[in-house]
Amino acid sequence: PRIVDEWIQGLEFIFEVMDCPDRYRVVCSQLQLTGDARLWWNAYWSMRPGEKAGCTWDMLKELVREKYYPSYYRAEMERQFLALQQGTRTVDAYEREFTRLAAFVPDLVRTEAQRAQRFIDGLYPAVRHKIVGHGTQTYARAVSIAQEVDASIRRETVRDRAQPSASVQPFAAPPALQAPQPAKEKKRKGKGAQTDWRTRQRQQQVPPCPTYGRLHRGECH
């Protein structure tokens, strides 16, 4: 399909430069058909005797497109074009794909305004909003602004990633170097006090030795 469009566009450029009348364009175009294309062309008109004389340049283009650019393929190219979005691509990469697909759907981008609007609609939202703020744009101007905005956004993203994040916690000392927690100290003190109290309670329950006065159970030896 791409070759078909290039073939037609190449011939139209020559016809316009040479100021070739429409009635001669069909004759000149037939001379450019070679191989299977020429066999198909001759077979097509052999089944339609008397109709070839009424063939115009527009009719020839349509016949060639129907033969080598079937309707199902055109429908698929149209679907891809309408669904085209910039996504994570650069504006340059998006514009190249836009131009490639637009060649298959000329009816959707016949005017400068249509082409520019289709291009803008598929841009990344942050880029698209900047262009909309500039008002109505030609296609070339829309591409230029989009390239500038896209490059600026990407530079800011790289710069932000290079800066330390505010959410990063400061350096924390290893546990061995950290000061003991007051709460734990209180807990340990409380436990020690409880142990001393129990010891005193047990001592008070042991009677003193009548001989030496010491606290112990059983007979004195």
GROMACS elastic network, one bead per residue, 0.5 to 0.9 nm:
[ bonds ]
;  ai    aj funct       b0    kb
    1     4     6  0.50512   500
    1     5     6  0.64163   500
    1     6     6  0.86934   500
    1    65     6  0.77458   500
    1    68     6  0.62972   500
    1    69     6  0.51125   500
    1    70     6  0.85710   500
    1    73     6  0.85139   500
    1    74     6  0.88159   500
    1   104     6  0.79077   500
    2     5     6  0.52718   500
    2     6     6  0.62346   500
    2     7     6  0.85919   500
    2    69     6  0.87257   500
    2   100     6  0.88497   500
    2   103     6  0.79808   500
    2   104     6  0.77564   500
    3     6     6  0.50392   500
    3     7     6  0.60084   500
    3     8     6  0.86054   500
    4     7     6  0.50838   500
    4     8     6  0.62503   500
    4     9     6  0.85763   500
    4    64     6  0.76290   500
    4    65     6  0.69928   500
    4    68     6  0.70764   500
    4    69     6  0.75695   500
    5     8     6  0.51372   500
    5     9     6  0.59760   500
    5    10     6  0.83627   500
    5    65     6  0.82164   500
    5   103     6  0.76742   500
    5   104     6  0.80549   500
    6     9     6  0.50761   500
    6    10     6  0.58777   500
    6    11     6  0.85386   500
    7    10     6  0.51935   500
    7    11     6  0.63388   500
    7    12     6  0.87148   500
    8    11     6  0.52425   500
    8    12     6  0.61729   500
    8    13     6  0.86533   500
    8    29     6  0.89721   500
    8    61     6  0.71269   500
    9    12     6  0.50676   500
    9    13     6  0.61543   500
    9    14     6  0.87204   500
   10    13     6  0.52463   500
   10    14     6  0.64925   500
   10    15     6  0.87977   500
   11    14     6  0.51271   500
   11    15     6  0.61424   500
   11    16     6  0.86276   500
   11    25     6  0.86210   500
   11    28     6  0.88820   500
   11    29     6  0.74038   500
   12    16     6  0.61001   500
   12    17     6  0.85478   500
   12    25     6  0.87744   500
   13    16     6  0.52555   500
   13    17     6  0.62198   500
   13    18     6  0.85875   500
   14    17     6  0.51539   500
   14    18     6  0.60185   500
   14    19     6  0.82283   500
   14    20     6  0.82131   500
   15    18     6  0.51308   500
   15    19     6  0.56446   500
   15    21     6  0.78683   500
   15    22     6  0.87443   500
   15    25     6  0.71595   500
   16    20     6  0.64469   500
   17    20     6  0.78308   500
   20    23     6  0.83664   500
   20    24     6  0.66588   500
   20    25     6  0.66491   500
   21    24     6  0.56643   500
   21    25     6  0.65841   500
   22    25     6  0.51155   500
   22    26     6  0.72769   500
   22    56     6  0.69759   500
   22    57     6  0.62677   500
   22    58     6  0.89725   500
   23    26     6  0.64345   500
   23    27     6  0.76361   500
   23    55     6  0.87566   500
   23    56     6  0.68021   500
   23    57     6  0.75823   500
   24    27     6  0.53072   500
   24    28     6  0.62422   500
   24    29     6  0.85729   500
   24    57     6  0.86133   500
   25    28     6  0.51325   500
   25    29     6  0.59605   500
   25    30     6  0.86213   500
   25    56     6  0.79429   500
   25    57     6  0.59996   500
   26    29     6  0.50711   500
   26    30     6  0.62572   500
   26    31     6  0.89001   500
   26    55     6  0.73815   500
   26    56     6  0.63121   500
   26    57     6  0.53358   500
   26    58     6  0.89874   500
   26    60     6  0.69941   500
   27    30     6  0.53406   500
   27    31     6  0.67980   500
   28    31     6  0.53707   500
   28    32     6  0.69834   500
   29    32     6  0.52263   500
   29    33     6  0.68880   500
   29    57     6  0.84483   500
   29    60     6  0.85589   500
   30    33     6  0.53419   500
   30    34     6  0.86662   500
   30    38     6  0.76906   500
   30    41     6  0.82817   500
   31    34     6  0.78876   500
   31    38     6  0.87919   500
   32    38     6  0.86259   500
   33    36     6  0.84247   500
   33    37     6  0.57035   500
   33    38     6  0.50376   500
   33    39     6  0.88191   500
   33    41     6  0.81934   500
   34    37     6  0.55825   500
   34    39     6  0.79191   500
   35    38     6  0.55507   500
   35    39     6  0.65677   500
   35    40     6  0.88456   500
   36    40     6  0.60627   500
   36    41     6  0.85380   500
   37    40     6  0.51477   500
   37    41     6  0.61750   500
   37    42     6  0.87422   500
   37    64     6  0.87758   500
   38    41     6  0.50153   500
   38    42     6  0.61893   500
   38    43     6  0.85223   500
   39    42     6  0.53436   500
   39    43     6  0.61349   500
   39    44     6  0.85457   500
   40    43     6  0.51441   500
   40    44     6  0.60113   500
   40    45     6  0.87963   500
   41    44     6  0.51589   500
   41    45     6  0.65234   500
   41    46     6  0.86446   500
   41    64     6  0.88467   500
   42    45     6  0.54766   500
   42    46     6  0.60747   500
   42    47     6  0.89393   500
   43    46     6  0.50527   500
   43    47     6  0.66613   500
   44    47     6  0.57699   500
   44    48     6  0.69681   500
   45    49     6  0.63197   500
   45    50     6  0.85755   500
   45    51     6  0.75375   500
   45    52     6  0.63381   500
   46    49     6  0.58893   500
   48    51     6  0.57716   500
   48    52     6  0.72704   500
   49    52     6  0.69118   500
   50    53     6  0.66154   500
   50    54     6  0.82996   500
   51    54     6  0.56719   500
   51    55     6  0.70852   500
   52    55     6  0.53181   500
   52    56     6  0.89805   500
   53    56     6  0.84719   500
   55    58     6  0.82487   500
   55    59     6  0.60140   500
   55    60     6  0.67687   500
   56    59     6  0.51123   500
   56    60     6  0.62229   500
   56    61     6  0.87260   500
   57    60     6  0.50684   500
   57    61     6  0.62785   500
   57    62     6  0.87079   500
   58    61     6  0.51859   500
   58    62     6  0.63017   500
   58    63     6  0.87032   500
   59    62     6  0.51400   500
   59    63     6  0.61631   500
   59    64     6  0.86548   500
   60    63     6  0.51170   500
   60    64     6  0.61854   500
   60    65     6  0.85686   500
   61    64     6  0.52350   500
   61    65     6  0.61437   500
   61    66     6  0.86253   500
   62    65     6  0.51047   500
   62    66     6  0.61014   500
   62    67     6  0.85933   500
   63    66     6  0.51873   500
   63    67     6  0.62421   500
   63    68     6  0.87195   500
   64    67     6  0.51469   500
   64    68     6  0.60976   500
   64    69     6  0.75922   500
   65    68     6  0.53193   500
   65    70     6  0.69927   500
   65    71     6  0.89235   500
   66    69     6  0.53348   500
   66    70     6  0.52012   500
   66    71     6  0.70161   500
   67    70     6  0.62724   500
   69    72     6  0.84889   500
   69    73     6  0.66011   500
   69    74     6  0.68773   500
   70    73     6  0.54978   500
   70    74     6  0.64774   500
   70    75     6  0.88407   500
   71    74     6  0.50049   500
   71    75     6  0.61140   500
   71    76     6  0.86470   500
   72    75     6  0.50505   500
   72    76     6  0.63023   500
   72    77     6  0.87542   500
   73    76     6  0.50719   500
   73    77     6  0.62415   500
   73    78     6  0.85663   500
   74    77     6  0.51015   500
   74    78     6  0.61032   500
   74    79     6  0.85853   500
   74   104     6  0.67390   500
   74   105     6  0.74919   500
   75    78     6  0.50645   500
   75    79     6  0.61768   500
   75    80     6  0.87159   500
   76    79     6  0.50359   500
   76    80     6  0.62684   500
   76    81     6  0.85998   500
   77    80     6  0.51174   500
   77    81     6  0.61013   500
   77    82     6  0.86487   500
   77   101     6  0.64980   500
   77   102     6  0.86424   500
   77   104     6  0.63648   500
   77   105     6  0.73049   500
   78    81     6  0.50405   500
   78    82     6  0.61521   500
   78    83     6  0.85325   500
   78   101     6  0.77035   500
   78   102     6  0.83968   500
   78   104     6  0.72529   500
   78   105     6  0.60444   500
   78   108     6  0.87646   500
   79    82     6  0.53150   500
   79    83     6  0.61683   500
   79    84     6  0.85544   500
   80    83     6  0.51367   500
   80    84     6  0.59351   500
   80   101     6  0.74520   500
   81    84     6  0.51620   500
   81    85     6  0.88475   500
   81    97     6  0.88230   500
   81    98     6  0.71201   500
   81   101     6  0.56295   500
   81   102     6  0.67906   500
   81   104     6  0.86971   500
   81   105     6  0.78843   500
   82    85     6  0.86291   500
   82   118     6  0.83180   500
   82   122     6  0.86774   500
   83   122     6  0.81117   500
   84    87     6  0.88336   500
   84    94     6  0.84551   500
   84    97     6  0.83391   500
   84    98     6  0.73820   500
   84   101     6  0.89414   500
   84   122     6  0.61569   500
   85    88     6  0.89884   500
   85    89     6  0.88625   500
   85    94     6  0.75341   500
   85    98     6  0.89806   500
   85   119     6  0.89339   500
   85   121     6  0.80457   500
   85   123     6  0.60846   500
   85   124     6  0.73355   500
   86    89     6  0.55658   500
   86    90     6  0.72441   500
   86    91     6  0.69188   500
   86    93     6  0.82354   500
   86    94     6  0.53511   500
   86    95     6  0.84649   500
   86   122     6  0.58505   500
   86   123     6  0.50325   500
   86   124     6  0.56425   500
   87    90     6  0.83475   500
   87    94     6  0.84643   500
   87   122     6  0.84729   500
   87   123     6  0.75279   500
   87   124     6  0.60615   500
   88   124     6  0.80455   500
   89    92     6  0.79813   500
   89    93     6  0.60264   500
   89    94     6  0.61549   500
   90    93     6  0.52997   500
   90    94     6  0.62283   500
   90    95     6  0.85789   500
   90   147     6  0.80457   500
   90   150     6  0.70861   500
   90   151     6  0.82344   500
   91    95     6  0.59105   500
   91    96     6  0.85554   500
   91   123     6  0.78263   500
   91   124     6  0.89045   500
   91   143     6  0.77372   500
   91   146     6  0.65769   500
   91   147     6  0.56236   500
   91   150     6  0.66257   500
   91   151     6  0.85642   500
   92    95     6  0.51494   500
   92    96     6  0.63139   500
   92    97     6  0.88344   500
   92   143     6  0.84629   500
   92   147     6  0.70213   500
   93    96     6  0.52327   500
   93    97     6  0.64497   500
   93    98     6  0.86210   500
   94    97     6  0.52657   500
   94    98     6  0.60451   500
   94    99     6  0.86416   500
   94   119     6  0.89590   500
   94   122     6  0.87181   500
   94   123     6  0.81866   500
   95    99     6  0.60950   500
   95   100     6  0.85699   500
   95   119     6  0.77183   500
   95   143     6  0.75435   500
   96    99     6  0.52067   500
   96   100     6  0.62405   500
   96   101     6  0.87822   500
   97   100     6  0.50411   500
   97   101     6  0.62126   500
   97   102     6  0.84023   500
   98   101     6  0.53988   500
   98   102     6  0.59187   500
   98   103     6  0.87317   500
   98   118     6  0.89814   500
   98   119     6  0.71630   500
   99   102     6  0.50868   500
   99   103     6  0.64637   500
  100   103     6  0.56430   500
  100   104     6  0.75398   500
  101   104     6  0.55027   500
  101   105     6  0.69618   500
  102   105     6  0.51813   500
  102   106     6  0.61827   500
  102   108     6  0.77597   500
  102   109     6  0.70338   500
  102   115     6  0.85088   500
  103   106     6  0.58907   500
  103   109     6  0.89879   500
  104   107     6  0.88651   500
  105   108     6  0.57388   500
  105   109     6  0.72438   500
  106   109     6  0.53868   500
  106   110     6  0.59019   500
  107   110     6  0.54970   500
  108   111     6  0.85190   500
  108   114     6  0.71130   500
  108   115     6  0.76721   500
  108   118     6  0.85371   500
  109   112     6  0.72748   500
  109   113     6  0.80933   500
  109   114     6  0.51142   500
  109   116     6  0.84047   500
  109   118     6  0.77342   500
  110   113     6  0.85402   500
  110   114     6  0.66703   500
  110   115     6  0.71697   500
  111   114     6  0.52178   500
  111   115     6  0.62973   500
  111   116     6  0.86619   500
  112   115     6  0.52341   500
  112   116     6  0.61470   500
  112   117     6  0.85858   500
  112   138     6  0.64566   500
  112   139     6  0.63275   500
  113   116     6  0.51955   500
  113   117     6  0.60627   500
  113   118     6  0.85415   500
  113   136     6  0.85481   500
  113   137     6  0.78337   500
  113   138     6  0.65878   500
  113   139     6  0.72364   500
  114   117     6  0.52306   500
  114   118     6  0.61030   500
  114   119     6  0.85520   500
  114   139     6  0.87668   500
  115   118     6  0.52810   500
  115   119     6  0.62217   500
  115   120     6  0.87086   500
  115   138     6  0.85083   500
  115   139     6  0.63367   500
  116   119     6  0.51406   500
  116   120     6  0.61758   500
  116   121     6  0.86442   500
  116   137     6  0.69989   500
  116   138     6  0.59428   500
  116   140     6  0.78851   500
  116   141     6  0.86981   500
  116   142     6  0.65935   500
  116   143     6  0.83190   500
  117   120     6  0.50690   500
  117   121     6  0.60433   500
  117   122     6  0.87976   500
  117   137     6  0.84942   500
  117   138     6  0.88349   500
  117   139     6  0.79005   500
  117   142     6  0.88138   500
  118   121     6  0.52292   500
  118   122     6  0.66796   500
  119   122     6  0.56245   500
  119   123     6  0.68496   500
  119   139     6  0.76818   500
  119   142     6  0.79904   500
  119   143     6  0.80683   500
  120   123     6  0.53795   500
  120   124     6  0.87780   500
  120   127     6  0.87211   500
  120   128     6  0.60139   500
  120   131     6  0.76729   500
  120   132     6  0.83268   500
  120   139     6  0.87988   500
  120   142     6  0.71371   500
  120   143     6  0.83808   500
  120   146     6  0.84351   500
  121   124     6  0.85408   500
  121   125     6  0.87671   500
  121   128     6  0.71411   500
  122   125     6  0.84797   500
  122   128     6  0.80561   500
  123   126     6  0.82146   500
  123   127     6  0.62977   500
  123   128     6  0.54162   500
  123   146     6  0.80801   500
  124   127     6  0.53541   500
  124   128     6  0.59834   500
  124   129     6  0.86695   500
  124   150     6  0.87165   500
  125   129     6  0.60562   500
  125   130     6  0.86822   500
  126   129     6  0.54793   500
  126   130     6  0.66934   500
  126   149     6  0.85433   500
  126   150     6  0.85163   500
  126   153     6  0.85256   500
  127   130     6  0.53858   500
  127   131     6  0.66230   500
  127   132     6  0.89103   500
  127   145     6  0.87078   500
  127   146     6  0.60978   500
  127   147     6  0.87593   500
  127   149     6  0.59802   500
  127   150     6  0.61921   500
  127   153     6  0.83852   500
  128   131     6  0.52343   500
  128   132     6  0.62204   500
  128   133     6  0.87012   500
  128   146     6  0.74686   500
  129   132     6  0.51014   500
  129   133     6  0.62926   500
  130   133     6  0.52131   500
  130   134     6  0.69028   500
  130   145     6  0.82894   500
  130   146     6  0.80435   500
  130   149     6  0.73415   500
  131   134     6  0.52590   500
  131   135     6  0.71204   500
  131   136     6  0.86066   500
  131   137     6  0.81434   500
  131   142     6  0.68182   500
  131   145     6  0.65872   500
  131   146     6  0.67985   500
  131   149     6  0.85002   500
  132   135     6  0.54572   500
  132   136     6  0.74016   500
  132   137     6  0.86082   500
  133   136     6  0.88684   500
  134   137     6  0.75885   500
  134   145     6  0.89589   500
  136   142     6  0.87904   500
  137   140     6  0.80566   500
  137   141     6  0.58991   500
  137   142     6  0.56217   500
  138   141     6  0.52082   500
  138   142     6  0.60139   500
  138   143     6  0.86221   500
  139   142     6  0.50951   500
  139   143     6  0.62531   500
  139   144     6  0.86665   500
  140   143     6  0.52321   500
  140   144     6  0.62619   500
  140   145     6  0.88073   500
  141   144     6  0.50035   500
  141   145     6  0.61776   500
  141   146     6  0.84628   500
  142   145     6  0.53092   500
  142   146     6  0.60490   500
  142   147     6  0.85783   500
  143   146     6  0.51120   500
  143   147     6  0.61377   500
  143   148     6  0.87521   500
  144   147     6  0.52328   500
  144   148     6  0.64515   500
  144   149     6  0.88212   500
  145   148     6  0.51776   500
  145   149     6  0.61783   500
  145   150     6  0.84565   500
  146   149     6  0.51809   500
  146   150     6  0.58650   500
  146   151     6  0.84177   500
  147   150     6  0.51869   500
  147   151     6  0.60851   500
  147   152     6  0.85814   500
  148   151     6  0.52829   500
  148   152     6  0.62281   500
  148   153     6  0.87639   500
  149   152     6  0.50882   500
  149   153     6  0.62097   500
  149   154     6  0.86597   500
  150   153     6  0.52192   500
  150   154     6  0.62533   500
  150   155     6  0.86904   500
  151   154     6  0.51945   500
  151   155     6  0.62253   500
  151   156     6  0.87390   500
  152   155     6  0.51782   500
  152   156     6  0.63082   500
  152   157     6  0.86941   500
  153   156     6  0.51701   500
  153   157     6  0.62122   500
  153   158     6  0.87667   500
  154   157     6  0.50277   500
  154   158     6  0.62772   500
  154   159     6  0.86380   500
  155   158     6  0.52196   500
  155   159     6  0.62048   500
  155   160     6  0.86429   500
  156   159     6  0.50559   500
  156   160     6  0.60643   500
  156   161     6  0.85905   500
  157   160     6  0.51785   500
  157   161     6  0.62422   500
  157   162     6  0.86855   500
  158   161     6  0.52358   500
  158   162     6  0.63051   500
  158   163     6  0.89971   500
  159   162     6  0.51385   500
  159   163     6  0.65876   500
  160   163     6  0.53714   500
  160   164     6  0.82669   500
  160   165     6  0.86047   500
  161   164     6  0.75385   500
  161   165     6  0.81308   500
  162   165     6  0.89073   500
  164   167     6  0.85492   500
  164   168     6  0.74232   500
  165   168     6  0.56278   500
  166   169     6  0.80697   500
  169   172     6  0.81765   500
  172   175     6  0.87550   500
  173   176     6  0.80363   500
  173   177     6  0.61381   500
  173   178     6  0.64100   500
  174   177     6  0.55619   500
  174   178     6  0.66654   500
  175   178     6  0.52030   500
  175   179     6  0.84625   500
  176   179     6  0.82935   500
  178   181     6  0.87096   500
  180   183     6  0.86891   500
  180   184     6  0.74100   500
  180   185     6  0.74166   500
  181   184     6  0.55043   500
  181   185     6  0.65753   500
  181   186     6  0.89958   500
  182   185     6  0.50386   500
  182   186     6  0.62822   500
  182   187     6  0.86347   500
  183   186     6  0.52177   500
  183   187     6  0.62837   500
  183   188     6  0.87644   500
  184   188     6  0.61877   500
  184   189     6  0.85948   500
  185   188     6  0.51342   500
  185   189     6  0.61437   500
  185   190     6  0.85445   500
  186   189     6  0.50338   500
  186   190     6  0.60510   500
  186   191     6  0.85672   500
  187   190     6  0.51618   500
  187   191     6  0.62658   500
  187   192     6  0.87283   500
  188   191     6  0.51211   500
  188   192     6  0.62373   500
  188   193     6  0.86897   500
  189   192     6  0.51261   500
  189   193     6  0.61613   500
  189   194     6  0.85775   500
  190   193     6  0.52066   500
  190   194     6  0.62400   500
  190   195     6  0.87752   500
  191   194     6  0.51437   500
  191   195     6  0.63745   500
  191   196     6  0.89207   500
  192   195     6  0.51024   500
  192   196     6  0.63809   500
  192   197     6  0.87499   500
  193   196     6  0.52062   500
  193   197     6  0.62882   500
  193   198     6  0.88030   500
  194   197     6  0.52295   500
  194   198     6  0.64547   500
  194   199     6  0.88466   500
  195   198     6  0.52687   500
  195   199     6  0.63652   500
  195   200     6  0.88539   500
  196   199     6  0.50710   500
  196   200     6  0.63110   500
  196   201     6  0.86706   500
  197   200     6  0.52027   500
  197   201     6  0.62513   500
  197   202     6  0.88371   500
  198   201     6  0.50065   500
  198   202     6  0.63616   500
  198   203     6  0.87355   500
  199   202     6  0.52759   500
  199   203     6  0.63276   500
  199   204     6  0.87973   500
  200   203     6  0.50464   500
  200   204     6  0.62200   500
  200   205     6  0.88146   500
  201   204     6  0.52845   500
  201   205     6  0.66215   500
  202   205     6  0.53087   500
  202   206     6  0.68925   500
  203   206     6  0.54646   500
  203   207     6  0.84685   500
  203   215     6  0.74695   500
  203   216     6  0.89418   500
  204   207     6  0.75423   500
  204   215     6  0.89305   500
  206   215     6  0.60281   500
  206   216     6  0.62310   500
  206   217     6  0.65936   500
  207   210     6  0.88937   500
  207   214     6  0.84991   500
  207   215     6  0.60063   500
  207   216     6  0.68831   500
  207   217     6  0.73030   500
  208   211     6  0.87435   500
  208   212     6  0.81361   500
  208   213     6  0.52227   500
  208   214     6  0.52517   500
  208   216     6  0.65796   500
  208   217     6  0.84245   500
  209   212     6  0.55938   500
  209   214     6  0.51313   500
  209   215     6  0.59271   500
  209   216     6  0.65832   500
  209   217     6  0.81016   500
  209   218     6  0.89839   500
  209   219     6  0.84747   500
  209   220     6  0.72228   500
  210   213     6  0.56557   500
  210   214     6  0.81588   500
  210   220     6  0.87648   500
  211   214     6  0.82524   500
  211   220     6  0.75654   500
  212   215     6  0.88958   500
  212   220     6  0.84645   500
  216   219     6  0.85880   500
  216   220     6  0.83539   500
  217   220     6  0.83587   500
